[in-house]
Amino acid sequence: MRTEYPSKHDINRAWHVIDANDVVLGRIAARAAMLLMGKHKVTYAPSIDTGDHVVIINASKVKMTGNKENQKLYRRHTGYPGGLIETGARKMRETRPERILELAISGMLPKTKLGKQMYRKLNVYPGDHHPHQAQKPTPLSV
């Protein structure tokens, strides 16, 4: 008996579009991370990127449960002493709404070179228009 292991030539990448309008942030992030990793495919292998491309539209209308809109903080550091910058979820939604979804999804991907390769297949847009119509993405419901 042989175990089938996919090669680069066996990988078929599809394109999926997800509408984030009134969908809970964690649910859409978990679904997108699974698609990016390729865990929904029979040919999944943890050491090979077998995932698909994901386009998320209406990122500015994603829903946060509880009181996260007021309490959640996004932290980054400039690299200089005392350079910690904290941004609230409400301000992040006003300035860069697509960044909320990008951070949630990247947190669910592996923290390796392979994870960075998977992250590059993610496209997030704050509105309902995207420039990937030529790839014929299939709509996905979450």
mmCIF file of the C-alpha atoms, coordinates in Angstrom:
data_MODEL
# 
_entry.id   MODEL 
# 
loop_
_atom_site.group_PDB 
_atom_site.id 
_atom_site.type_symbol 
_atom_site.label_atom_id 
_atom_site.label_alt_id 
_atom_site.label_comp_id 
_atom_site.label_asym_id 
_atom_site.label_entity_id 
_atom_site.label_seq_id 
_atom_site.pdbx_PDB_ins_code 
_atom_site.Cartn_x 
_atom_site.Cartn_y 
_atom_site.Cartn_z 
_atom_site.occupancy 
_atom_site.B_iso_or_equiv 
_atom_site.pdbx_formal_charge 
_atom_site.auth_seq_id 
_atom_site.auth_comp_id 
_atom_site.auth_asym_id 
_atom_site.auth_atom_id 
_atom_site.pdbx_PDB_model_num 
ATOM 1   C CA . MET A 1 1   ? 0.000   0.000  0.000   1.00 0.00 ? 1   MET A CA 1 
ATOM 2   C CA . ARG A 1 2   ? 1.293   3.471  -0.919  1.00 0.00 ? 2   ARG A CA 1 
ATOM 3   C CA . THR A 1 3   ? 0.614   6.831  0.638   1.00 0.00 ? 3   THR A CA 1 
ATOM 4   C CA . GLU A 1 4   ? -0.070  9.459  -1.985  1.00 0.00 ? 4   GLU A CA 1 
ATOM 5   C CA . TYR A 1 5   ? 1.898   12.655 -1.476  1.00 0.00 ? 5   TYR A CA 1 
ATOM 6   C CA . PRO A 1 6   ? 1.153   15.706 -3.647  1.00 0.00 ? 6   PRO A CA 1 
ATOM 7   C CA . SER A 1 7   ? 3.822   17.351 -5.755  1.00 0.00 ? 7   SER A CA 1 
ATOM 8   C CA . LYS A 1 8   ? 3.878   20.892 -7.136  1.00 0.00 ? 8   LYS A CA 1 
ATOM 9   C CA . HIS A 1 9   ? 2.307   19.688 -10.382 1.00 0.00 ? 9   HIS A CA 1 
ATOM 10  C CA . ASP A 1 10  ? -0.648  18.029 -8.627  1.00 0.00 ? 10  ASP A CA 1 
ATOM 11  C CA . ILE A 1 11  ? -1.818  21.182 -6.832  1.00 0.00 ? 11  ILE A CA 1 
ATOM 12  C CA . ASN A 1 12  ? -4.856  22.920 -8.329  1.00 0.00 ? 12  ASN A CA 1 
ATOM 13  C CA . ARG A 1 13  ? -5.547  26.302 -6.776  1.00 0.00 ? 13  ARG A CA 1 
ATOM 14  C CA . ALA A 1 14  ? -9.082  27.641 -6.879  1.00 0.00 ? 14  ALA A CA 1 
ATOM 15  C CA . TRP A 1 15  ? -10.243 31.172 -6.104  1.00 0.00 ? 15  TRP A CA 1 
ATOM 16  C CA . HIS A 1 16  ? -12.915 31.824 -3.457  1.00 0.00 ? 16  HIS A CA 1 
ATOM 17  C CA . VAL A 1 17  ? -14.698 35.079 -2.623  1.00 0.00 ? 17  VAL A CA 1 
ATOM 18  C CA . ILE A 1 18  ? -16.195 35.550 0.844   1.00 0.00 ? 18  ILE A CA 1 
ATOM 19  C CA . ASP A 1 19  ? -18.621 38.336 1.747   1.00 0.00 ? 19  ASP A CA 1 
ATOM 20  C CA . ALA A 1 20  ? -17.882 39.536 5.296   1.00 0.00 ? 20  ALA A CA 1 
ATOM 21  C CA . ASN A 1 21  ? -21.073 41.587 5.624   1.00 0.00 ? 21  ASN A CA 1 
ATOM 22  C CA . ASP A 1 22  ? -22.486 40.928 9.161   1.00 0.00 ? 22  ASP A CA 1 
ATOM 23  C CA . VAL A 1 23  ? -20.353 37.807 9.717   1.00 0.00 ? 23  VAL A CA 1 
ATOM 24  C CA . VAL A 1 24  ? -18.535 37.267 13.024  1.00 0.00 ? 24  VAL A CA 1 
ATOM 25  C CA . LEU A 1 25  ? -14.805 38.000 12.750  1.00 0.00 ? 25  LEU A CA 1 
ATOM 26  C CA . GLY A 1 26  ? -13.546 34.710 14.216  1.00 0.00 ? 26  GLY A CA 1 
ATOM 27  C CA . ARG A 1 27  ? -15.770 32.531 12.050  1.00 0.00 ? 27  ARG A CA 1 
ATOM 28  C CA . ILE A 1 28  ? -14.715 34.161 8.809   1.00 0.00 ? 28  ILE A CA 1 
ATOM 29  C CA . ALA A 1 29  ? -11.046 34.133 9.845   1.00 0.00 ? 29  ALA A CA 1 
ATOM 30  C CA . ALA A 1 30  ? -11.128 30.428 10.711  1.00 0.00 ? 30  ALA A CA 1 
ATOM 31  C CA . ARG A 1 31  ? -12.817 29.563 7.398   1.00 0.00 ? 31  ARG A CA 1 
ATOM 32  C CA . ALA A 1 32  ? -10.346 31.658 5.382   1.00 0.00 ? 32  ALA A CA 1 
ATOM 33  C CA . ALA A 1 33  ? -7.327  30.184 7.215   1.00 0.00 ? 33  ALA A CA 1 
ATOM 34  C CA . MET A 1 34  ? -8.569  26.662 6.475   1.00 0.00 ? 34  MET A CA 1 
ATOM 35  C CA . LEU A 1 35  ? -8.921  27.507 2.767   1.00 0.00 ? 35  LEU A CA 1 
ATOM 36  C CA . LEU A 1 36  ? -5.476  29.152 2.633   1.00 0.00 ? 36  LEU A CA 1 
ATOM 37  C CA . MET A 1 37  ? -3.817  26.113 4.251   1.00 0.00 ? 37  MET A CA 1 
ATOM 38  C CA . GLY A 1 38  ? -5.663  23.638 2.026   1.00 0.00 ? 38  GLY A CA 1 
ATOM 39  C CA . LYS A 1 39  ? -7.127  21.594 4.871   1.00 0.00 ? 39  LYS A CA 1 
ATOM 40  C CA . HIS A 1 40  ? -10.412 21.246 2.985   1.00 0.00 ? 40  HIS A CA 1 
ATOM 41  C CA . LYS A 1 41  ? -8.702  19.215 0.243   1.00 0.00 ? 41  LYS A CA 1 
ATOM 42  C CA . VAL A 1 42  ? -7.993  15.506 0.087   1.00 0.00 ? 42  VAL A CA 1 
ATOM 43  C CA . THR A 1 43  ? -4.440  16.287 -1.047  1.00 0.00 ? 43  THR A CA 1 
ATOM 44  C CA . TYR A 1 44  ? -3.580  18.227 2.143   1.00 0.00 ? 44  TYR A CA 1 
ATOM 45  C CA . ALA A 1 45  ? -0.026  17.817 3.388   1.00 0.00 ? 45  ALA A CA 1 
ATOM 46  C CA . PRO A 1 46  ? 1.319   19.868 6.315   1.00 0.00 ? 46  PRO A CA 1 
ATOM 47  C CA . SER A 1 47  ? 4.699   20.504 4.672   1.00 0.00 ? 47  SER A CA 1 
ATOM 48  C CA . ILE A 1 48  ? 3.333   21.683 1.305   1.00 0.00 ? 48  ILE A CA 1 
ATOM 49  C CA . ASP A 1 49  ? 1.187   24.713 0.511   1.00 0.00 ? 49  ASP A CA 1 
ATOM 50  C CA . THR A 1 50  ? -1.852  23.115 -1.141  1.00 0.00 ? 50  THR A CA 1 
ATOM 51  C CA . GLY A 1 51  ? -4.279  25.945 -0.304  1.00 0.00 ? 51  GLY A CA 1 
ATOM 52  C CA . ASP A 1 52  ? -6.465  28.137 -2.474  1.00 0.00 ? 52  ASP A CA 1 
ATOM 53  C CA . HIS A 1 53  ? -6.655  31.882 -3.045  1.00 0.00 ? 53  HIS A CA 1 
ATOM 54  C CA . VAL A 1 54  ? -9.158  33.788 -0.885  1.00 0.00 ? 54  VAL A CA 1 
ATOM 55  C CA . VAL A 1 55  ? -10.725 37.180 -1.640  1.00 0.00 ? 55  VAL A CA 1 
ATOM 56  C CA . ILE A 1 56  ? -12.700 38.807 1.184   1.00 0.00 ? 56  ILE A CA 1 
ATOM 57  C CA . ILE A 1 57  ? -14.999 41.735 0.407   1.00 0.00 ? 57  ILE A CA 1 
ATOM 58  C CA . ASN A 1 58  ? -16.918 44.099 2.733   1.00 0.00 ? 58  ASN A CA 1 
ATOM 59  C CA . ALA A 1 59  ? -14.241 43.861 5.431   1.00 0.00 ? 59  ALA A CA 1 
ATOM 60  C CA . SER A 1 60  ? -15.434 47.144 6.932   1.00 0.00 ? 60  SER A CA 1 
ATOM 61  C CA . LYS A 1 61  ? -18.798 45.528 7.788   1.00 0.00 ? 61  LYS A CA 1 
ATOM 62  C CA . VAL A 1 62  ? -17.449 42.510 9.715   1.00 0.00 ? 62  VAL A CA 1 
ATOM 63  C CA . LYS A 1 63  ? -19.162 41.959 13.080  1.00 0.00 ? 63  LYS A CA 1 
ATOM 64  C CA . MET A 1 64  ? -17.425 41.737 16.457  1.00 0.00 ? 64  MET A CA 1 
ATOM 65  C CA . THR A 1 65  ? -19.254 40.027 19.305  1.00 0.00 ? 65  THR A CA 1 
ATOM 66  C CA . GLY A 1 66  ? -19.496 41.223 22.873  1.00 0.00 ? 66  GLY A CA 1 
ATOM 67  C CA . ASN A 1 67  ? -17.759 44.490 23.742  1.00 0.00 ? 67  ASN A CA 1 
ATOM 68  C CA . LYS A 1 68  ? -14.722 43.885 21.502  1.00 0.00 ? 68  LYS A CA 1 
ATOM 69  C CA . GLU A 1 69  ? -15.452 46.984 19.431  1.00 0.00 ? 69  GLU A CA 1 
ATOM 70  C CA . ASN A 1 70  ? -14.647 49.143 22.481  1.00 0.00 ? 70  ASN A CA 1 
ATOM 71  C CA . GLN A 1 71  ? -12.147 46.985 24.407  1.00 0.00 ? 71  GLN A CA 1 
ATOM 72  C CA . LYS A 1 72  ? -9.991  45.132 21.861  1.00 0.00 ? 72  LYS A CA 1 
ATOM 73  C CA . LEU A 1 73  ? -6.508  46.586 21.300  1.00 0.00 ? 73  LEU A CA 1 
ATOM 74  C CA . TYR A 1 74  ? -4.137  46.035 18.406  1.00 0.00 ? 74  TYR A CA 1 
ATOM 75  C CA . ARG A 1 75  ? -0.478  46.480 19.401  1.00 0.00 ? 75  ARG A CA 1 
ATOM 76  C CA . ARG A 1 76  ? 2.580   47.109 17.274  1.00 0.00 ? 76  ARG A CA 1 
ATOM 77  C CA . HIS A 1 77  ? 6.079   48.338 18.048  1.00 0.00 ? 77  HIS A CA 1 
ATOM 78  C CA . THR A 1 78  ? 8.142   50.834 16.077  1.00 0.00 ? 78  THR A CA 1 
ATOM 79  C CA . GLY A 1 79  ? 11.442  49.272 17.148  1.00 0.00 ? 79  GLY A CA 1 
ATOM 80  C CA . TYR A 1 80  ? 12.527  52.287 19.179  1.00 0.00 ? 80  TYR A CA 1 
ATOM 81  C CA . PRO A 1 81  ? 12.525  52.437 22.996  1.00 0.00 ? 81  PRO A CA 1 
ATOM 82  C CA . GLY A 1 82  ? 9.047   53.255 24.227  1.00 0.00 ? 82  GLY A CA 1 
ATOM 83  C CA . GLY A 1 83  ? 7.669   52.718 20.738  1.00 0.00 ? 83  GLY A CA 1 
ATOM 84  C CA . LEU A 1 84  ? 4.628   50.605 21.625  1.00 0.00 ? 84  LEU A CA 1 
ATOM 85  C CA . ILE A 1 85  ? 1.584   51.796 19.693  1.00 0.00 ? 85  ILE A CA 1 
ATOM 86  C CA . GLU A 1 86  ? -1.876  50.627 20.728  1.00 0.00 ? 86  GLU A CA 1 
ATOM 87  C CA . THR A 1 87  ? -4.896  51.118 18.467  1.00 0.00 ? 87  THR A CA 1 
ATOM 88  C CA . GLY A 1 88  ? -8.464  50.296 19.458  1.00 0.00 ? 88  GLY A CA 1 
ATOM 89  C CA . ALA A 1 89  ? -10.713 48.177 17.271  1.00 0.00 ? 89  ALA A CA 1 
ATOM 90  C CA . ARG A 1 90  ? -13.079 51.089 16.622  1.00 0.00 ? 90  ARG A CA 1 
ATOM 91  C CA . LYS A 1 91  ? -10.271 53.346 15.359  1.00 0.00 ? 91  LYS A CA 1 
ATOM 92  C CA . MET A 1 92  ? -8.780  50.483 13.319  1.00 0.00 ? 92  MET A CA 1 
ATOM 93  C CA . ARG A 1 93  ? -12.161 49.956 11.634  1.00 0.00 ? 93  ARG A CA 1 
ATOM 94  C CA . GLU A 1 94  ? -12.303 53.660 10.715  1.00 0.00 ? 94  GLU A CA 1 
ATOM 95  C CA . THR A 1 95  ? -8.748  53.928 9.368   1.00 0.00 ? 95  THR A CA 1 
ATOM 96  C CA . ARG A 1 96  ? -7.821  50.458 7.989   1.00 0.00 ? 96  ARG A CA 1 
ATOM 97  C CA . PRO A 1 97  ? -10.798 48.056 8.172   1.00 0.00 ? 97  PRO A CA 1 
ATOM 98  C CA . GLU A 1 98  ? -9.119  45.345 6.086   1.00 0.00 ? 98  GLU A CA 1 
ATOM 99  C CA . ARG A 1 99  ? -6.276  45.111 8.629   1.00 0.00 ? 99  ARG A CA 1 
ATOM 100 C CA . ILE A 1 100 ? -8.647  43.653 11.269  1.00 0.00 ? 100 ILE A CA 1 
ATOM 101 C CA . LEU A 1 101 ? -9.302  40.588 9.121   1.00 0.00 ? 101 LEU A CA 1 
ATOM 102 C CA . GLU A 1 102 ? -5.694  40.305 7.964   1.00 0.00 ? 102 GLU A CA 1 
ATOM 103 C CA . LEU A 1 103 ? -4.422  40.168 11.556  1.00 0.00 ? 103 LEU A CA 1 
ATOM 104 C CA . ALA A 1 104 ? -7.062  37.643 12.616  1.00 0.00 ? 104 ALA A CA 1 
ATOM 105 C CA . ILE A 1 105 ? -6.295  35.317 9.700   1.00 0.00 ? 105 ILE A CA 1 
ATOM 106 C CA . SER A 1 106 ? -2.500  35.625 9.963   1.00 0.00 ? 106 SER A CA 1 
ATOM 107 C CA . GLY A 1 107 ? -2.775  34.656 13.617  1.00 0.00 ? 107 GLY A CA 1 
ATOM 108 C CA . MET A 1 108 ? -4.365  31.358 12.566  1.00 0.00 ? 108 MET A CA 1 
ATOM 109 C CA . LEU A 1 109 ? -1.714  30.465 9.978   1.00 0.00 ? 109 LEU A CA 1 
ATOM 110 C CA . PRO A 1 110 ? 1.621   28.758 10.758  1.00 0.00 ? 110 PRO A CA 1 
ATOM 111 C CA . LYS A 1 111 ? 4.422   31.084 11.896  1.00 0.00 ? 111 LYS A CA 1 
ATOM 112 C CA . THR A 1 112 ? 6.913   29.771 9.311   1.00 0.00 ? 112 THR A CA 1 
ATOM 113 C CA . LYS A 1 113 ? 8.032   30.458 5.751   1.00 0.00 ? 113 LYS A CA 1 
ATOM 114 C CA . LEU A 1 114 ? 5.179   28.244 4.625   1.00 0.00 ? 114 LEU A CA 1 
ATOM 115 C CA . GLY A 1 115 ? 2.707   30.383 6.585   1.00 0.00 ? 115 GLY A CA 1 
ATOM 116 C CA . LYS A 1 116 ? 3.990   33.539 4.907   1.00 0.00 ? 116 LYS A CA 1 
ATOM 117 C CA . GLN A 1 117 ? 3.543   31.862 1.536   1.00 0.00 ? 117 GLN A CA 1 
ATOM 118 C CA . MET A 1 118 ? -0.054  30.990 2.457   1.00 0.00 ? 118 MET A CA 1 
ATOM 119 C CA . TYR A 1 119 ? -0.726  34.549 3.662   1.00 0.00 ? 119 TYR A CA 1 
ATOM 120 C CA . ARG A 1 120 ? 0.272   35.960 0.265   1.00 0.00 ? 120 ARG A CA 1 
ATOM 121 C CA . LYS A 1 121 ? -2.771  34.274 -1.285  1.00 0.00 ? 121 LYS A CA 1 
ATOM 122 C CA . LEU A 1 122 ? -5.139  36.393 0.833   1.00 0.00 ? 122 LEU A CA 1 
ATOM 123 C CA . ASN A 1 123 ? -6.757  39.529 -0.605  1.00 0.00 ? 123 ASN A CA 1 
ATOM 124 C CA . VAL A 1 124 ? -8.979  41.680 1.635   1.00 0.00 ? 124 VAL A CA 1 
ATOM 125 C CA . TYR A 1 125 ? -10.994 44.682 0.430   1.00 0.00 ? 125 TYR A CA 1 
ATOM 126 C CA . PRO A 1 126 ? -13.080 47.094 2.574   1.00 0.00 ? 126 PRO A CA 1 
ATOM 127 C CA . GLY A 1 127 ? -15.792 47.576 -0.074  1.00 0.00 ? 127 GLY A CA 1 
ATOM 128 C CA . ASP A 1 128 ? -17.763 45.188 -2.241  1.00 0.00 ? 128 ASP A CA 1 
ATOM 129 C CA . HIS A 1 129 ? -15.609 45.526 -5.384  1.00 0.00 ? 129 HIS A CA 1 
ATOM 130 C CA . HIS A 1 130 ? -12.432 43.560 -6.109  1.00 0.00 ? 130 HIS A CA 1 
ATOM 131 C CA . PRO A 1 131 ? -10.116 43.367 -9.162  1.00 0.00 ? 131 PRO A CA 1 
ATOM 132 C CA . HIS A 1 132 ? -10.077 39.529 -9.358  1.00 0.00 ? 132 HIS A CA 1 
ATOM 133 C CA . GLN A 1 133 ? -13.042 38.926 -11.668 1.00 0.00 ? 133 GLN A CA 1 
ATOM 134 C CA . ALA A 1 134 ? -10.757 37.436 -14.345 1.00 0.00 ? 134 ALA A CA 1 
ATOM 135 C CA . GLN A 1 135 ? -9.891  34.528 -12.009 1.00 0.00 ? 135 GLN A CA 1 
ATOM 136 C CA . LYS A 1 136 ? -13.611 33.645 -11.749 1.00 0.00 ? 136 LYS A CA 1 
ATOM 137 C CA . PRO A 1 137 ? -13.779 33.214 -7.957  1.00 0.00 ? 137 PRO A CA 1 
ATOM 138 C CA . THR A 1 138 ? -16.554 31.045 -6.576  1.00 0.00 ? 138 THR A CA 1 
ATOM 139 C CA . PRO A 1 139 ? -18.710 32.693 -3.883  1.00 0.00 ? 139 PRO A CA 1 
ATOM 140 C CA . LEU A 1 140 ? -18.538 31.018 -0.472  1.00 0.00 ? 140 LEU A CA 1 
ATOM 141 C CA . SER A 1 141 ? -20.956 31.440 2.417   1.00 0.00 ? 141 SER A CA 1 
ATOM 142 C CA . VAL A 1 142 ? -19.754 31.409 6.015   1.00 0.00 ? 142 VAL A CA 1 
# 
